[in-house]
Amino acid sequence: MGIGGSDMYRQQILDHYKSPRNYGEIDDPTFTHVGENPMCGDEIRMDVVLSEDEETIEHVAFRGDGCAISQASASMLTEQLQGMSIEELQAMDRDDIVDMLGVDISPMRIKCAVLAEKVAQDGAEIYFGEKEIDRTTTEEDDD
Ligand code: FES
């Protein structure tokens, strides 16, 4: 699938791709948001439930179609996001995603890797009134 890195990390990516964690929908989420990778048109949608004080992520689910990197990244991210503060989510960048995946990601595939992170971050920003967009698209200079 065009990624370098150790076998252990490649195995982990394939495992998340084949058996995505937190895949599906949440009834009545605090917010939901969708984004796409414009290079291929693949989409990821995320449902997020926040704590009562709206500072912490309590539950996340995602659904979508895409390559192994995008789906594994979304699956792994949903595990990391549970219990994370909104502040921590907004502080995440592409290096965190590359570290999470543990493999070398080519510049072309970075859009796949960061799609889920962008969807979660934009979804939160829209919810808190800091951004006004309908959909997220990953861009060349995404961080
Ligand atoms: Fe579409 Fe990776 S090729 S998200």
Backbone and ligand atoms as CSV (ligand in chain L), in Angstrom:
chain,resi,resn,atom,element,x,y,z
A,1,MET,N,N,0.815,-1.213,0.000
A,1,MET,CA,C,0.000,0.000,0.000
A,1,MET,C,C,0.849,1.264,0.000
A,2,GLY,N,N,2.111,1.089,-0.334
A,2,GLY,CA,C,2.940,2.260,-0.538
A,2,GLY,C,C,3.377,2.972,0.720
A,3,ILE,N,N,3.536,2.231,1.802
A,3,ILE,CA,C,4.021,2.880,3.021
A,3,ILE,C,C,5.237,2.125,3.530
A,4,GLY,N,N,6.189,2.886,4.054
A,4,GLY,CA,C,7.367,2.258,4.627
A,4,GLY,C,C,7.207,2.156,6.128
A,5,GLY,N,N,8.203,1.559,6.773
A,5,GLY,CA,C,8.129,1.477,8.232
A,5,GLY,C,C,8.222,0.047,8.686
A,6,SER,N,N,8.205,-0.138,9.992
A,6,SER,CA,C,8.403,-1.480,10.514
A,6,SER,C,C,7.180,-2.353,10.277
A,7,ASP,N,N,7.412,-3.645,10.276
A,7,ASP,CA,C,6.309,-4.597,10.074
A,7,ASP,C,C,5.248,-4.455,11.137
A,8,MET,N,N,5.706,-4.184,12.372
A,8,MET,CA,C,4.739,-4.095,13.458
A,8,MET,C,C,3.722,-2.986,13.181
A,9,TYR,N,N,4.233,-1.833,12.757
A,9,TYR,CA,C,3.320,-0.720,12.489
A,9,TYR,C,C,2.452,-1.001,11.272
A,10,ARG,N,N,3.046,-1.633,10.255
A,10,ARG,CA,C,2.224,-1.959,9.076
A,10,ARG,C,C,1.115,-2.941,9.431
A,11,GLN,N,N,1.457,-3.891,10.292
A,11,GLN,CA,C,0.440,-4.845,10.752
A,11,GLN,C,C,-0.678,-4.135,11.501
A,12,GLN,N,N,-0.268,-3.171,12.332
A,12,GLN,CA,C,-1.249,-2.440,13.133
A,12,GLN,C,C,-2.186,-1.643,12.211
A,13,ILE,N,N,-1.629,-1.044,11.179
A,13,ILE,CA,C,-2.450,-0.274,10.239
A,13,ILE,C,C,-3.430,-1.207,9.524
A,14,LEU,N,N,-2.947,-2.335,9.080
A,14,LEU,CA,C,-3.831,-3.286,8.391
A,14,LEU,C,C,-4.922,-3.799,9.316
A,15,ASP,N,N,-4.563,-4.006,10.577
A,15,ASP,CA,C,-5.548,-4.486,11.550
A,15,ASP,C,C,-6.661,-3.452,11.751
A,16,HIS,N,N,-6.274,-2.186,11.895
A,16,HIS,CA,C,-7.292,-1.135,12.065
A,16,HIS,C,C,-8.116,-0.959,10.792
A,17,TYR,N,N,-7.481,-1.167,9.628
A,17,TYR,CA,C,-8.201,-1.043,8.353
A,17,TYR,C,C,-9.247,-2.153,8.221
A,18,LYS,N,N,-8.824,-3.360,8.588
A,18,LYS,CA,C,-9.740,-4.507,8.438
A,18,LYS,C,C,-10.789,-4.549,9.533
A,19,SER,N,N,-10.419,-4.122,10.734
A,19,SER,CA,C,-11.357,-4.138,11.874
A,19,SER,C,C,-11.389,-2.767,12.519
A,20,PRO,N,N,-11.982,-1.797,11.840
A,20,PRO,CA,C,-11.960,-0.432,12.391
A,20,PRO,C,C,-12.655,-0.338,13.739
A,21,ARG,N,N,-12.016,0.380,14.674
A,21,ARG,CA,C,-12.590,0.586,16.007
A,21,ARG,C,C,-13.552,1.772,15.946
A,22,ASN,N,N,-14.573,1.701,16.754
A,22,ASN,CA,C,-15.538,2.808,16.859
A,22,ASN,C,C,-16.135,3.172,15.505
A,23,TYR,N,N,-16.392,2.160,14.698
A,23,TYR,CA,C,-16.979,2.397,13.374
A,23,TYR,C,C,-18.494,2.399,13.513
A,24,GLY,N,N,-19.135,3.407,12.957
A,24,GLY,CA,C,-20.592,3.455,12.994
A,24,GLY,C,C,-21.094,4.850,13.293
A,25,GLU,N,N,-22.281,4.891,13.869
A,25,GLU,CA,C,-22.907,6.181,14.157
A,25,GLU,C,C,-23.250,6.267,15.629
A,26,ILE,N,N,-23.367,7.490,16.113
A,26,ILE,CA,C,-23.823,7.723,17.483
A,26,ILE,C,C,-25.161,8.444,17.391
A,27,ASP,N,N,-26.139,7.948,18.131
A,27,ASP,CA,C,-27.426,8.634,18.187
A,27,ASP,C,C,-27.253,9.932,18.960
A,28,ASP,N,N,-27.731,11.006,18.386
A,28,ASP,CA,C,-27.734,12.277,19.095
A,28,ASP,C,C,-26.343,12.742,19.548
A,29,PRO,N,N,-25.375,12.842,18.636
A,29,PRO,CA,C,-24.042,13.326,19.022
A,29,PRO,C,C,-24.070,14.824,19.324
A,30,THR,N,N,-23.057,15.304,20.040
A,30,THR,CA,C,-22.945,16.752,20.275
A,30,THR,C,C,-22.717,17.466,18.948
A,31,PHE,N,N,-21.819,16.898,18.137
A,31,PHE,CA,C,-21.676,17.409,16.766
A,31,PHE,C,C,-21.237,16.284,15.841
A,32,THR,N,N,-21.521,16.523,14.577
A,32,THR,CA,C,-21.108,15.575,13.544
A,32,THR,C,C,-20.546,16.383,12.397
A,33,HIS,N,N,-19.533,15.828,11.747
A,33,HIS,CA,C,-18.907,16.585,10.659
A,33,HIS,C,C,-18.345,15.614,9.627
A,34,VAL,N,N,-18.289,16.099,8.371
A,34,VAL,CA,C,-17.796,15.253,7.294
A,34,VAL,C,C,-16.713,15.989,6.511
A,35,GLY,N,N,-15.771,15.220,6.008
A,35,GLY,CA,C,-14.717,15.819,5.194
A,35,GLY,C,C,-14.259,14.853,4.135
A,36,GLU,N,N,-13.568,15.410,3.135
A,36,GLU,CA,C,-13.083,14.539,2.064
A,36,GLU,C,C,-11.656,14.887,1.684
A,37,ASN,N,N,-11.001,13.893,1.133
A,37,ASN,CA,C,-9.695,14.090,0.520
A,37,ASN,C,C,-9.955,14.428,-0.942
A,38,PRO,N,N,-9.659,15.666,-1.370
A,38,PRO,CA,C,-9.998,16.066,-2.734
A,38,PRO,C,C,-9.228,15.300,-3.807
A,39,MET,N,N,-8.123,14.666,-3.418
A,39,MET,CA,C,-7.338,13.908,-4.387
A,39,MET,C,C,-8.097,12.686,-4.912
A,40,CYS,N,N,-8.955,12.131,-4.063
A,40,CYS,CA,C,-9.606,10.866,-4.422
A,40,CYS,C,C,-11.118,10.897,-4.199
A,41,GLY,N,N,-11.593,11.872,-3.435
A,41,GLY,CA,C,-13.030,11.952,-3.146
A,41,GLY,C,C,-13.468,11.100,-1.968
A,42,ASP,N,N,-12.514,10.419,-1.323
A,42,ASP,CA,C,-12.879,9.592,-0.158
A,42,ASP,C,C,-13.350,10.475,0.994
A,43,GLU,N,N,-14.341,9.960,1.726
A,43,GLU,CA,C,-14.967,10.745,2.792
A,43,GLU,C,C,-14.870,10.067,4.148
A,44,ILE,N,N,-14.805,10.892,5.177
A,44,ILE,CA,C,-14.928,10.392,6.552
A,44,ILE,C,C,-15.911,11.290,7.292
A,45,ARG,N,N,-16.825,10.654,8.020
A,45,ARG,CA,C,-17.769,11.385,8.864
A,45,ARG,C,C,-17.495,11.002,10.310
A,46,MET,N,N,-17.540,11.980,11.188
A,46,MET,CA,C,-17.313,11.696,12.609
A,46,MET,C,C,-18.456,12.217,13.450
A,47,ASP,N,N,-18.877,11.414,14.406
A,47,ASP,CA,C,-19.847,11.823,15.416
A,47,ASP,C,C,-19.092,11.934,16.731
A,48,VAL,N,N,-19.292,13.028,17.438
A,48,VAL,CA,C,-18.569,13.262,18.689
A,48,VAL,C,C,-19.555,13.624,19.806
A,49,VAL,N,N,-19.353,13.000,20.947
A,49,VAL,CA,C,-20.133,13.346,22.138
A,49,VAL,C,C,-19.183,14.004,23.137
A,50,LEU,N,N,-19.536,15.207,23.581
A,50,LEU,CA,C,-18.712,15.916,24.560
A,50,LEU,C,C,-19.277,15.736,25.966
A,51,SER,N,N,-18.414,15.956,26.947
A,51,SER,CA,C,-18.853,15.926,28.347
A,51,SER,C,C,-19.798,17.105,28.591
A,52,GLU,N,N,-20.439,17.084,29.738
A,52,GLU,CA,C,-21.431,18.120,30.045
A,52,GLU,C,C,-20.827,19.529,30.016
A,53,ASP,N,N,-19.587,19.658,30.499
A,53,ASP,CA,C,-18.951,20.987,30.481
A,53,ASP,C,C,-18.357,21.315,29.104
A,54,GLU,N,N,-18.501,20.401,28.170
A,54,GLU,CA,C,-18.063,20.571,26.774
A,54,GLU,C,C,-16.556,20.774,26.645
A,55,GLU,N,N,-15.802,20.273,27.609
A,55,GLU,CA,C,-14.342,20.426,27.536
A,55,GLU,C,C,-13.639,19.143,27.126
A,56,THR,N,N,-14.338,18.022,27.269
A,56,THR,CA,C,-13.699,16.729,27.039
A,56,THR,C,C,-14.514,15.884,26.064
A,57,ILE,N,N,-13.798,15.115,25.244
A,57,ILE,CA,C,-14.458,14.209,24.308
A,57,ILE,C,C,-14.771,12.906,25.041
A,58,GLU,N,N,-16.025,12.548,25.041
A,58,GLU,CA,C,-16.421,11.330,25.762
A,58,GLU,C,C,-16.513,10.128,24.842
A,59,HIS,N,N,-16.972,10.362,23.632
A,59,HIS,CA,C,-17.215,9.240,22.743
A,59,HIS,C,C,-17.111,9.709,21.293
A,60,VAL,N,N,-16.545,8.876,20.457
A,60,VAL,CA,C,-16.393,9.221,19.038
A,60,VAL,C,C,-16.712,8.013,18.187
A,61,ALA,N,N,-17.385,8.239,17.082
A,61,ALA,CA,C,-17.566,7.165,16.095
A,61,ALA,C,C,-17.295,7.749,14.723
A,62,PHE,N,N,-16.841,6.904,13.805
A,62,PHE,CA,C,-16.610,7.397,12.448
A,62,PHE,C,C,-17.148,6.385,11.444
A,63,ARG,N,N,-17.395,6.879,10.265
A,63,ARG,CA,C,-17.704,5.997,9.157
A,63,ARG,C,C,-17.158,6.631,7.899
A,64,GLY,N,N,-16.918,5.823,6.897
A,64,GLY,CA,C,-16.383,6.376,5.667
A,64,GLY,C,C,-15.778,5.306,4.798
A,65,ASP,N,N,-15.309,5.764,3.664
A,65,ASP,CA,C,-14.648,4.892,2.708
A,65,ASP,C,C,-13.305,5.501,2.383
A,66,GLY,N,N,-12.342,4.656,2.166
A,66,GLY,CA,C,-11.051,5.200,1.779
A,66,GLY,C,C,-9.968,4.155,1.855
A,67,CYS,N,N,-8.763,4.618,1.627
A,67,CYS,CA,C,-7.606,3.728,1.605
A,67,CYS,C,C,-7.259,3.267,3.028
A,68,ALA,N,N,-6.336,2.343,3.105
A,68,ALA,CA,C,-5.936,1.786,4.402
A,68,ALA,C,C,-5.430,2.874,5.340
A,69,ILE,N,N,-4.645,3.800,4.807
A,69,ILE,CA,C,-4.081,4.856,5.664
A,69,ILE,C,C,-5.191,5.723,6.257
A,70,SER,N,N,-6.138,6.133,5.419
A,70,SER,CA,C,-7.191,7.032,5.927
A,70,SER,C,C,-8.081,6.324,6.938
A,71,GLN,N,N,-8.409,5.080,6.675
A,71,GLN,CA,C,-9.315,4.359,7.567
A,71,GLN,C,C,-8.615,3.959,8.866
A,72,ALA,N,N,-7.368,3.516,8.743
A,72,ALA,CA,C,-6.618,3.143,9.955
A,72,ALA,C,C,-6.365,4.377,10.803
A,73,SER,N,N,-6.060,5.488,10.145
A,73,SER,CA,C,-5.813,6.726,10.876
A,73,SER,C,C,-7.072,7.155,11.628
A,74,ALA,N,N,-8.227,7.052,10.982
A,74,ALA,CA,C,-9.492,7.411,11.632
A,74,ALA,C,C,-9.770,6.490,12.810
A,75,SER,N,N,-9.559,5.199,12.606
A,75,SER,CA,C,-9.815,4.213,13.648
A,75,SER,C,C,-8.913,4.462,14.866
A,76,MET,N,N,-7.614,4.645,14.612
A,76,MET,CA,C,-6.674,4.897,15.719
A,76,MET,C,C,-6.997,6.211,16.406
A,77,LEU,N,N,-7.363,7.215,15.614
A,77,LEU,CA,C,-7.667,8.522,16.199
A,77,LEU,C,C,-8.877,8.452,17.124
A,78,THR,N,N,-9.885,7.684,16.745
A,78,THR,CA,C,-11.064,7.606,17.617
A,78,THR,C,C,-10.665,7.039,18.980
A,79,GLU,N,N,-9.700,6.113,18.995
A,79,GLU,CA,C,-9.253,5.570,20.283
A,79,GLU,C,C,-8.522,6.628,21.096
A,80,GLN,N,N,-7.697,7.420,20.413
A,80,GLN,CA,C,-6.937,8.466,21.128
A,80,GLN,C,C,-7.846,9.577,21.636
A,81,LEU,N,N,-8.918,9.860,20.883
A,81,LEU,CA,C,-9.759,11.018,21.215
A,81,LEU,C,C,-10.614,10.814,22.460
A,82,GLN,N,N,-10.948,9.559,22.764
A,82,GLN,CA,C,-11.803,9.329,23.932
A,82,GLN,C,C,-11.078,9.818,25.179
A,83,GLY,N,N,-11.683,10.773,25.871
A,83,GLY,CA,C,-11.080,11.307,27.087
A,83,GLY,C,C,-10.169,12.501,26.854
A,84,MET,N,N,-9.931,12.835,25.589
A,84,MET,CA,C,-9.048,13.963,25.272
A,84,MET,C,C,-9.816,15.281,25.427
A,85,SER,N,N,-9.100,16.340,25.816
A,85,SER,CA,C,-9.774,17.640,25.913
A,85,SER,C,C,-9.844,18.264,24.518
A,86,ILE,N,N,-10.782,19.186,24.362
A,86,ILE,CA,C,-10.918,19.897,23.085
A,86,ILE,C,C,-9.626,20.668,22.788
A,87,GLU,N,N,-9.034,21.181,23.852
A,87,GLU,CA,C,-7.771,21.914,23.698
A,87,GLU,C,C,-6.680,21.017,23.113
A,88,GLU,N,N,-6.609,19.795,23.638
A,88,GLU,CA,C,-5.605,18.844,23.134
A,88,GLU,C,C,-5.893,18.469,21.681
A,89,LEU,N,N,-7.174,18.307,21.365
A,89,LEU,CA,C,-7.539,17.980,19.984
A,89,LEU,C,C,-7.062,19.088,19.047
A,90,GLN,N,N,-7.334,20.332,19.429
A,90,GLN,CA,C,-6.985,21.443,18.538
A,90,GLN,C,C,-5.475,21.630,18.433
A,91,ALA,N,N,-4.732,21.112,19.398
A,91,ALA,CA,C,-3.274,21.253,19.364
A,91,ALA,C,C,-2.613,20.156,18.520
A,92,MET,N,N,-3.383,19.169,18.087
A,92,MET,CA,C,-2.794,18.075,17.296
A,92,MET,C,C,-2.378,18.593,15.921
A,93,ASP,N,N,-1.289,18.034,15.396
A,93,ASP,CA,C,-0.891,18.392,14.035
A,93,ASP,C,C,-0.454,17.131,13.287
A,94,ARG,N,N,0.004,17.343,12.073
A,94,ARG,CA,C,0.316,16.186,11.222
A,94,ARG,C,C,1.400,15.287,11.827
A,95,ASP,N,N,2.333,15.891,12.589
A,95,ASP,CA,C,3.382,15.080,13.209
A,95,ASP,C,C,2.798,14.085,14.209
A,96,ASP,N,N,1.759,14.512,14.931
A,96,ASP,CA,C,1.109,13.602,15.877
A,96,ASP,C,C,0.484,12.425,15.134
A,97,ILE,N,N,-0.085,12.712,13.970
A,97,ILE,CA,C,-0.732,11.647,13.203
A,97,ILE,C,C,0.318,10.695,12.628
A,98,VAL,N,N,1.413,11.258,12.124
A,98,VAL,CA,C,2.482,10.414,11.587
A,98,VAL,C,C,3.067,9.549,12.716
A,99,ASP,N,N,3.250,10.141,13.902
A,99,ASP,CA,C,3.747,9.373,15.059
A,99,ASP,C,C,2.769,8.260,15.422
A,100,MET,N,N,1.489,8.597,15.393
A,100,MET,CA,C,0.456,7.611,15.752
A,100,MET,C,C,0.491,6.433,14.782
A,101,LEU,N,N,0.649,6.731,13.495
A,101,LEU,CA,C,0.661,5.664,12.491
A,101,LEU,C,C,1.978,4.888,12.532
A,102,GLY,N,N,3.063,5.577,12.844
A,102,GLY,CA,C,4.352,4.907,13.004
A,102,GLY,C,C,5.012,4.471,11.716
A,103,VAL,N,N,4.595,5.030,10.605
A,103,VAL,CA,C,5.197,4.672,9.310
A,103,VAL,C,C,5.541,5.952,8.552
A,104,ASP,N,N,6.422,5.803,7.558
A,104,ASP,CA,C,6.730,6.952,6.701
A,104,ASP,C,C,5.542,7.199,5.779
A,105,ILE,N,N,5.122,8.447,5.720
A,105,ILE,CA,C,3.983,8.793,4.877
A,105,ILE,C,C,4.485,9.723,3.776
A,106,SER,N,N,4.251,9.380,2.534
A,106,SER,CA,C,4.683,10.241,1.441
A,106,SER,C,C,3.822,11.499,1.417
A,107,PRO,N,N,4.348,12.596,0.829
A,107,PRO,CA,C,3.557,13.837,0.788
A,107,PRO,C,C,2.168,13.633,0.185
A,108,MET,N,N,2.053,12.764,-0.784
A,108,MET,CA,C,0.740,12.500,-1.394
A,108,MET,C,C,-0.233,11.856,-0.407
A,109,ARG,N,N,0.317,10.984,0.438
A,109,ARG,CA,C,-0.559,10.235,1.347
A,109,ARG,C,C,-0.852,10.974,2.648
A,110,ILE,N,N,-0.184,12.094,2.848
A,110,ILE,CA,C,-0.452,12.863,4.074
A,110,ILE,C,C,-1.917,13.276,4.138
A,111,LYS,N,N,-2.494,13.611,2.982
A,111,LYS,CA,C,-3.912,13.995,2.959
A,111,LYS,C,C,-4.796,12.863,3.474
A,112,CYS,N,N,-4.432,11.653,3.130
A,112,CYS,CA,C,-5.180,10.484,3.616
A,112,CYS,C,C,-5.029,10.379,5.133
A,113,ALA,N,N,-3.782,10.572,5.587
A,113,ALA,CA,C,-3.471,10.356,7.002
A,113,ALA,C,C,-4.149,11.379,7.908
A,114,VAL,N,N,-4.213,12.636,7.460
A,114,VAL,CA,C,-4.725,13.692,8.350
A,114,VAL,C,C,-6.216,13.967,8.173
A,115,LEU,N,N,-6.855,13.262,7.262
A,115,LEU,CA,C,-8.277,13.557,6.998
A,115,LEU,C,C,-9.131,13.470,8.271
A,116,ALA,N,N,-9.009,12.388,9.002
A,116,ALA,CA,C,-9.846,12.210,10.199
A,116,ALA,C,C,-9.558,13.292,11.238
A,117,GLU,N,N,-8.276,13.607,11.414
A,117,GLU,CA,C,-7.897,14.653,12.383
A,117,GLU,C,C,-8.530,15.978,11.992
A,118,LYS,N,N,-8.475,16.309,10.708
A,118,LYS,CA,C,-9.062,17.572,10.226
A,118,LYS,C,C,-10.570,17.603,10.441
A,119,VAL,N,N,-11.207,16.461,10.207
A,119,VAL,CA,C,-12.666,16.395,10.377
A,119,VAL,C,C,-13.020,16.637,11.847
A,120,ALA,N,N,-12.286,16.004,12.747
A,120,ALA,CA,C,-12.567,16.174,14.181
A,120,ALA,C,C,-12.314,17.619,14.606
A,121,GLN,N,N,-11.189,18.186,14.156
A,121,GLN,CA,C,-10.855,19.564,14.554
A,121,GLN,C,C,-11.848,20.566,13.976
A,122,ASP,N,N,-12.170,20.420,12.690
A,122,ASP,CA,C,-13.131,21.356,12.084
A,122,ASP,C,C,-14.505,21.202,12.720
A,123,GLY,N,N,-14.893,19.963,12.995
A,123,GLY,CA,C,-16.194,19.725,13.617
A,123,GLY,C,C,-16.303,20.473,14.941
A,124,ALA,N,N,-15.227,20.424,15.733
A,124,ALA,CA,C,-15.223,21.120,17.027
A,124,ALA,C,C,-15.244,22.633,16.816
A,125,GLU,N,N,-14.446,23.110,15.878
A,125,GLU,CA,C,-14.395,24.565,15.643
A,125,GLU,C,C,-15.738,25.098,15.167
A,126,ILE,N,N,-16.397,24.337,14.312
A,126,ILE,CA,C,-17.725,24.756,13.833
A,126,ILE,C,C,-18.701,24.772,15.009
A,127,TYR,N,N,-18.647,23.722,15.820
A,127,TYR,CA,C,-19.565,23.624,16.953
A,127,TYR,C,C,-19.387,24.814,17.908
A,128,PHE,N,N,-18.135,25.209,18.133
A,128,PHE,CA,C,-17.879,26.307,19.059
A,128,PHE,C,C,-17.910,27.676,18.365
A,129,GLY,N,N,-18.375,27.692,17.129
A,129,GLY,CA,C,-18.575,28.963,16.419
A,129,GLY,C,C,-17.297,29.642,15.975
A,130,GLU,N,N,-16.207,28.847,15.835
A,130,GLU,CA,C,-14.932,29.453,15.449
A,130,GLU,C,C,-14.665,29.322,13.957
A,131,LYS,N,N,-15.556,28.633,13.259
A,131,LYS,CA,C,-15.338,28.391,11.835
A,131,LYS,C,C,-16.694,28.210,11.173
A,132,GLU,N,N,-16.811,28.638,9.930
A,132,GLU,CA,C,-18.075,28.440,9.213
A,132,GLU,C,C,-17.814,27.763,7.887
A,133,ILE,N,N,-17.885,26.460,7.887
A,133,ILE,CA,C,-17.749,25.696,6.642
A,133,ILE,C,C,-18.737,24.538,6.703
A,134,ASP,N,N,-19.099,24.027,5.522
A,134,ASP,CA,C,-19.996,22.875,5.483
A,134,ASP,C,C,-19.217,21.568,5.533
A,135,ARG,N,N,-18.114,21.538,4.797
A,135,ARG,CA,C,-17.337,20.310,4.686
A,135,ARG,C,C,-15.855,20.627,4.844
A,136,THR,N,N,-15.133,19.658,5.286
A,136,THR,CA,C,-13.678,19.782,5.375
A,136,THR,C,C,-13.054,19.163,4.134
A,137,THR,N,N,-12.042,19.818,3.586
A,137,THR,CA,C,-11.224,19.159,2.568
A,137,THR,C,C,-9.772,19.314,2.990
A,138,THR,N,N,-8.999,18.265,2.822
A,138,THR,CA,C,-7.586,18.347,3.181
A,138,THR,C,C,-6.864,19.130,2.092
A,139,GLU,N,N,-5.962,19.969,2.498
A,139,GLU,CA,C,-5.230,20.803,1.539
A,139,GLU,C,C,-3.746,20.457,1.565
A,140,GLU,N,N,-3.036,20.997,0.569
A,140,GLU,CA,C,-1.613,20.710,0.391
A,140,GLU,C,C,-0.786,21.014,1.637
A,141,ASP,N,N,-1.090,22.134,2.279
A,141,ASP,CA,C,-0.252,22.575,3.393
A,141,ASP,C,C,-0.838,22.197,4.735
A,142,ASP,N,N,-1.702,21.175,4.737
A,142,ASP,CA,C,-2.340,20.793,5.987
A,142,ASP,C,C,-1.306,20.438,7.054
A,143,ASP,N,N,-1.556,20.906,8.230
A,143,ASP,CA,C,-0.691,20.509,9.337
A,143,ASP,C,C,-1.531,19.911,10.449
L,1,FES,FE1,FE,-8.482,8.362,-0.671
L,1,FES,FE2,FE,-6.380,7.797,0.791
L,1,FES,S1,S,-6.643,7.421,-1.317
L,1,FES,S2,S,-8.169,8.811,1.421
